[in-house]
Amino acid sequence: MRTPLGRVRNLGASHSGTSDFWRQRITAVAMVLLILPVIIVVMMLLGSNHAAAAQTLGSPLVAIILLLFIIASAWHMKIGMQVVIEDYVHNEQLKLAAIMANNFFSFAVALASIYAILKLSSGV
């Protein structure tokens, strides 16, 4: 059963439509496409010292692939946890705090990972 306003706006019970659903699927497809190159890069880095890793990551193609994978996976993680929090946390203040913590954590993980890749790829 949908209200007339819900039918006009095409929104579901969450009042946000399917945007999170589609963002989750897009990031999943991006990660599926990028996982094989990431595995190859990681295998190339196994047993390498810092200089060899910096040389491997110094390639712009390798750095871009890793950065895209990091961005897609951090965004995917953020959306997935937010959906879980919205579905299972019923206290509104706790839900807001958990979503804020999730956003901060996802951003911090992405930022630290991006910084590490950029630092290694620049050879510093």
Beta strands, then each sheet from edge to edge (+ up, - down):
end
